[in-house]
Amino acid sequence: MKAMILAAGRGERLRPLTDSTPKPMLQVAGKPLLEHHLMRLAAVGITDIVINTSWLAEQIEEYFSDCETRLGVTISWSREVTALETGGGIARALPLLGDEPFILINGDVWSDYPLKGLLGNKLSDSLDAWLLLVGNPTHNPDGDFALQGGLVNYAGDHAATFSGISLIRPALFANYVERDSAFPLRDVLRPAIVAGRVGGEIYTGSWCDVGTLERYEQLQALFD
């Protein structure tokens, strides 16, 4: 199984930190956030990883130029001249990902979710995607989706927030042949959710969306 980490975003709400440092390269417990993701993937045997880059791409790629020796992973880079958002970034990287389901991780989230759990049978033949959901944080009180009978929907009673960790079947992008247009992943997920082809579960452990200076400071405090 392969994994893809989304690392192309500008990180406007984390300025001025992200004026000179890519958002996924912000330090957490002495290492870039992106390095934590790579270490956790390697620990469960996922060593073939695709990362998309755009803002300050050279900085990210240079830091991980020795990743095979240092971390035991092989990285395929998907460079975007202009960031293509979550959906567009995945669509452009599809030739690097192959035809089998892959793990997708937003580079700007933190969680202690045991990634080994993604290696099981969560993505059955009847599903095109599987989303890890979490309880709604204060910055997203209404949530993104609901979960009912193991399926993600928009109308259930238990609203939850998408964690940024998921399993994706490449065929989900069959209708997105334009590989250089910007669009969010939610546009791709919507028809599959309506068709009952997106599963999920709610995780109650540690999770943080490192999207603002305040939340970044809160995450750092966990390791002090």
N, C-alpha and C positions, 0 to 999 in steps of 0.2 A: 504493500500500500504506500502511496505517496501522500505528501502533505503540501499545502500551499499556505504561506503566510502573507497577509496583505500589509505592505509596508511603504506604500507610495504617497500617503497623504501628507498634506502640508502642516497640519496641526495648528491652525490659526489661533485657537483658544488657549494654546500653551505658549504663545509668544510672551516674552522675548526668548524663552529657552529654545524654541524651535527655529529661530532665525538662523542659528548656526549649528544646530544639532537636529537630525531627523527625529521625529517623534518616537519611533521604535528603538532609537539608540539612547534615549534617556536612561540614566543609571537607576537601577533598583538593586539594593543590597550589593553594591560594588560591581554590577555587571549591567550591560545594556538590556533593556526589556526583551529585545529580540533574541539575545543570547540565551535567556532563560527559556524561551519557547523552544529553541533548537536543542537545548540540553534535555528538556523534558520529552521531546519527541524521540531523541536518540535513546533515551533510557527505556523506551518501550519498543525499540527496534525499528522506528521510522527514520530512515537515514537518507532517503531520496526526497529532497525538498525543493519546491519552487517558491521564489520570493519575487514579488513585483516591486519595482522601485521607480521613483521619479524625483521628488524633492531631495536634493543633496544625495543623489543616488551613488555618486562616486565614494562618498564617505562610508556608506553602508557596505558597499562591495569591497572596498579596500580593507575594512576592518575584518571581514570574514574571508579574506583571500586564502587563509590557511585553515579553513574550517574542517577540511577532511582530516588533517593531521591533529588539529587541536580539539575538535569536537566529535569527530567520527561521522560527519555527515557530508553529503554532496549537495551543493546548491546549484540550481539552474536559475539564472537571473532573467526576469522579464522586464526589460527597461521600457518605461513610458515617457515620451517626450513631455506630454502633459498628463497629469494624473487622470485616469479613466474611471474613477469611482470604483466601488466594490464589484459591481457586475461587469463593467467594461474591462476591469483589470483581469478578472477571471477568464472572460471570453478571449482576451488576447493571449493568455497563457495556456489555453487548452492544448495546443500542440505539444507542450512540454509535460502535460499531465496525463496523457494517454486516455484510454477508454474506461478504466476501472474507477469506482468511487474513490474519492480522496478526502482527507481531513482538511478542513479550512479553518484557519485561525486568524482573527484580526490581530495585527501586530501591536495594537494599543490597548489590549486588555490583559488583565492578570487574573489567574484563577488557580486554585489547587485541585481542580477537577482531575481525577485520575485518568489520564489519556489512554491507559490500557483498555478502559471500558469501550473505547471507540473501535477496537479491533474485533469485536464480537459481531453478532448478527443484527445490529440495530437497523441497518439499511436493507430491509427485505426486498424481494423482487417487486412488491407492490408500492414501493416508495422511491421517490426521486431525490429526496433530501431528508435529513434528520437534524433537528436543531436542539442545542442545549439551551434551556431557558433558566432564568434565575428570578428571584423575587424582585419586585420593582424598587429600584433605588429612588432616593429623593428627587433626583433630576429627571426621572421618567416615571412618575407616579401612576400613570394610566396604563403602562405596559405597552407591548408591541403586538402580542398574540395571546390567544387562549389555548388551552390544552384540554382535550376531551377524548377519552378512550385511547390515549396514546397518539392522537393525531392533532396537529396544529391547526387552529382555525381562527376566525375573527370574531366569533359570536359566543364562545363559551363563557362559563362563569368565573374561571380562574385565570385572570389576566396576568401575564408574566412578561419579562423583558428578555430579548434575544441576547445571549451572552457574547456572541461573536465567535463561538466555537460550533462547528457543524460538520456533517458528512454530506458530500455533494456527489451526485451522479453526473458525469459530464454531459450525458444526453439531455439533461435539464436545459442546456444551452443550445439545443438543436436549432432553434429559431433565431438565434443571435449570431448570424454569420459575419456581421460587420465587426471586425476585431479592433477597430480604432475609434469607437464611439464611447462616450461616457454615459453610464447609467448605473443605478444602484442595484444591488442584489435583490432587494425587495420586489423590483419589477419582474424579475425572473421567478421568484418564489410564489408570487400571487396566484397565477393560474394553477400551479401545482397544489397550493393550499386549498383553493376552491374545489379542485378535483379530488381532494382527500388523499394526496400522494406525498404529504410531508409529515413525518413523525417527529416526536420529541419527548423530552422529559425535563423536569424541573430539578435543578441542583440547589441545595441549601448550604453548600460550603462557601469558602472564601471566593469572592469575585470583585473586580474593580475595573471600571472603564476609565482608563487614564486619559480623560479628555480635556481636563481643565487643570490649571495650576493648583487649585484647592484639592482636587481628587488625587493629583500626583503627590502632593504633600501628605495626604492621608495614607496613600499606599506606602510611601517611604517610612512613615511612622510605624507601620506594622513590623518593620525590620530593625528598628532602633533598639 
